[in-house]
Amino acid sequence: MLSRRHLMLGASVALAAPHIIRSPAIAANPIVRRDVMDMAASDRFFSDYGKAVAEMHKLKDGRNWSAQARIHADNCHHGEVEFLHWHRNYIRFFEKICAKFSGNPDFALPYWNWSKNAGRIPAPFFDRPELNVEHWNDPGQYVGKAWGRIDTVGRRGLDKTHGLMDDPTRGGAFTLANINAIKRLPSIDKFHPALEGQPHNTGHVIAGATKSGKGGHIGSGLSPLDPIFWLHHCMVDRVWAEWQKSGHVTPDPKSDYSGQFFEADGAPAKANSTDVMDIANLGYTYDIFQRPVSGFESVQVDAKKIDDLKQLLQPGAAQSIGSAAYAGVSRVNAATSIDVAAPSIASRVTQLQALESATGTTGGQHVLAVLSDIVPPEKDDLVVNVFVNCPYLSPSTPASDPHYAGTFSFFGASKDMQGMSGMHSATYVVDITEAVRQAGLADDKVRVQLMPLTAAAGAESGSTFKVGKVEIVSV
Amino acid sequence: MSRAVQVLLLGVAISAAAVAGREGRAQGGSACGAEPREGGSVNAQSAIATPQQPARIVPQDGPSLTSESPALRLTLRPTATDADVPFLVQVFTKDLCGNSETGPGQLLGVVSFFPATIGKSQEFVLPAPAQGFPSTASQNIEITIKLIPANSVRELQHASLEVVKARFAE
């Protein structure tokens, strides 16, 4: 087994070993399902989806918006493994209908990444009328063959400022730690009930639990009436796809669903459980599978290649990946973003993890952000949270967010302490390895973000500071 | 301190912390009490949870040491619901060995029914927390099942569920 000392290799080795990355087997030109939490409000997806939702409301056949929801109430599978197969079919056929009526043949449903931004429903699902379930207020009275009696309204239990995880006593199912724990479960008899019973069910129930009166559509068998439903199930499907790609086996119930779904042209679709066992056959993939290596993917490396890599592994010091100077001033409750050109940064993180997976070693490579040339604040009254590539960073973004990397403060380094401590220019080091892995970076740059907060909650501070340089290093 | 030295020290600290964590988990605490008993899965006297009265149960099935288990399996059956007030199920665990705390213990996870159909059982699986389950026999772990409204501003009155089965998975 390799020691951690031997795993301290530099850029040359990482670049020389691209063959340890296993490319997922995917169909030619699949559409790519992305993380909606990382999308800007101006992203084309929101206008495309809004257009499709509006057009589907006008239809008179099985592609009609309410008719699509009744498919769920009449046929859905819950509380059994087939939950996975049926819903994968359901959202894929729906996605094709959206492609037709949005006018975008590459339309892809994104996934609602519950672990990010406190699990909030993205703002366009409130701001764009076509994506706001209250705008449509579709009828919610129905007796579904699979579901039974339903009586709901077009409302939600969540708003723009309250997500699935804003109440930690209710939102534990959606933390990154819990989702990763579910993905590590070794067999389908544990994985499926964990995924369905925790984030899936609880997402429906919390999102549909209104403050007064009847429940919202999404908490019922007519949940597909809420446009966010489809992104919720896309996330369920993503987690299942990741679990499958890590080598776990899902049984095929060999069920025929023909006639339950509709093709984009309105014809009843032929469908079954067997055809959806591998998403590579379905014309879509997830963005996480297009990165150099998914952090969760197991990698097969043959013995000869491992030997080759061992020869390349040399003890080494920290190696600089890239750096950037910054002249701005950082203030409390305001994000500072510093972009650093960092060639192959994502590869550097994931390739070493792949090697660890193949060789059974632990420890691995770390990527650090070294913050230097610092002009400290006037007082020691700030803490600074450090994030990586977070598109929705705000003062309330919690440390549990996947983009969070670490926190530093200026104890002993502030201007009023310099005469005592002699620390005229401190240097802070933050391990950003995990945040890089979670952030979904492009492979050539990293955005280091600072969010200064007052050390005492609710206090005010006029303190400012400067970070003059950010260097990204690997160790 | 130069940056290179600072970075090197951090790297050493990271590595040492990782090793310490692994060793700590491996050694764990010694088992407390007798080996797990055979037979029923729950203490039937307290297997009904209501908003007013959580169910407190002791799994009596599963691996000899709970730390060897990747998950807790629970089979729950709704016995009543409140119209328009959906509920969540909080699951707490507490190691009874040498533990004098009166609270329910650590919140292991939250589950819910979709749909909550009266009389229809559903199995739930909660993965072990990051630090693993305590290294003790399953009969030394108390599990508390608590019902809460899905929206905190609503009041839950009549909902209830039966804990049909609870065991640590192998």
HADDOCK unambig.tbl for C-alpha pairs under 7 A between the chains (distance, minus, plus):
assign (segid A and resid 79 and name CA) (segid B and resid 122 and name CA) 6.35 0.50 0.50
assign (segid A and resid 170 and name CA) (segid B and resid 110 and name CA) 6.52 0.50 0.50
assign (segid A and resid 172 and name CA) (segid B and resid 109 and name CA) 5.87 0.50 0.50
assign (segid A and resid 172 and name CA) (segid B and resid 110 and name CA) 6.21 0.50 0.50
assign (segid A and resid 173 and name CA) (segid B and resid 109 and name CA) 6.31 0.50 0.50
assign (segid A and resid 173 and name CA) (segid B and resid 110 and name CA) 5.96 0.50 0.50
assign (segid A and resid 181 and name CA) (segid B and resid 127 and name CA) 6.03 0.50 0.50
assign (segid A and resid 182 and name CA) (segid B and resid 127 and name CA) 6.26 0.50 0.50
assign (segid A and resid 190 and name CA) (segid B and resid 125 and name CA) 5.99 0.50 0.50
assign (segid A and resid 193 and name CA) (segid B and resid 123 and name CA) 6.47 0.50 0.50
assign (segid A and resid 193 and name CA) (segid B and resid 124 and name CA) 5.19 0.50 0.50
assign (segid A and resid 193 and name CA) (segid B and resid 125 and name CA) 5.58 0.50 0.50
assign (segid A and resid 194 and name CA) (segid B and resid 124 and name CA) 5.94 0.50 0.50
assign (segid A and resid 194 and name CA) (segid B and resid 125 and name CA) 4.55 0.50 0.50
assign (segid A and resid 194 and name CA) (segid B and resid 126 and name CA) 5.94 0.50 0.50
assign (segid A and resid 197 and name CA) (segid B and resid 111 and name CA) 5.55 0.50 0.50
assign (segid A and resid 197 and name CA) (segid B and resid 112 and name CA) 6.13 0.50 0.50
assign (segid A and resid 197 and name CA) (segid B and resid 113 and name CA) 6.92 0.50 0.50
assign (segid A and resid 197 and name CA) (segid B and resid 124 and name CA) 5.69 0.50 0.50
assign (segid A and resid 198 and name CA) (segid B and resid 110 and name CA) 6.38 0.50 0.50
assign (segid A and resid 198 and name CA) (segid B and resid 111 and name CA) 4.69 0.50 0.50
assign (segid A and resid 198 and name CA) (segid B and resid 112 and name CA) 6.75 0.50 0.50
assign (segid A and resid 201 and name CA) (segid B and resid 112 and name CA) 5.65 0.50 0.50
assign (segid A and resid 201 and name CA) (segid B and resid 113 and name CA) 6.06 0.50 0.50
assign (segid A and resid 201 and name CA) (segid B and resid 114 and name CA) 5.31 0.50 0.50
assign (segid A and resid 202 and name CA) (segid B and resid 111 and name CA) 6.04 0.50 0.50
assign (segid A and resid 202 and name CA) (segid B and resid 112 and name CA) 5.35 0.50 0.50
assign (segid A and resid 205 and name CA) (segid B and resid 86 and name CA) 6.64 0.50 0.50
assign (segid A and resid 205 and name CA) (segid B and resid 150 and name CA) 6.59 0.50 0.50
assign (segid A and resid 206 and name CA) (segid B and resid 150 and name CA) 5.32 0.50 0.50
assign (segid A and resid 206 and name CA) (segid B and resid 151 and name CA) 6.61 0.50 0.50
assign (segid A and resid 209 and name CA) (segid B and resid 85 and name CA) 6.88 0.50 0.50
assign (segid A and resid 209 and name CA) (segid B and resid 86 and name CA) 6.37 0.50 0.50
assign (segid A and resid 209 and name CA) (segid B and resid 150 and name CA) 5.87 0.50 0.50
assign (segid A and resid 209 and name CA) (segid B and resid 151 and name CA) 5.44 0.50 0.50
assign (segid A and resid 210 and name CA) (segid B and resid 151 and name CA) 6.70 0.50 0.50
assign (segid A and resid 211 and name CA) (segid B and resid 151 and name CA) 6.48 0.50 0.50
assign (segid A and resid 211 and name CA) (segid B and resid 153 and name CA) 6.18 0.50 0.50
assign (segid A and resid 211 and name CA) (segid B and resid 154 and name CA) 6.39 0.50 0.50
assign (segid A and resid 213 and name CA) (segid B and resid 84 and name CA) 6.70 0.50 0.50
assign (segid A and resid 214 and name CA) (segid B and resid 84 and name CA) 5.12 0.50 0.50
assign (segid A and resid 215 and name CA) (segid B and resid 84 and name CA) 5.37 0.50 0.50
assign (segid A and resid 363 and name CA) (segid B and resid 15 and name CA) 6.12 0.50 0.50
assign (segid A and resid 475 and name CA) (segid B and resid 11 and name CA) 6.95 0.50 0.50
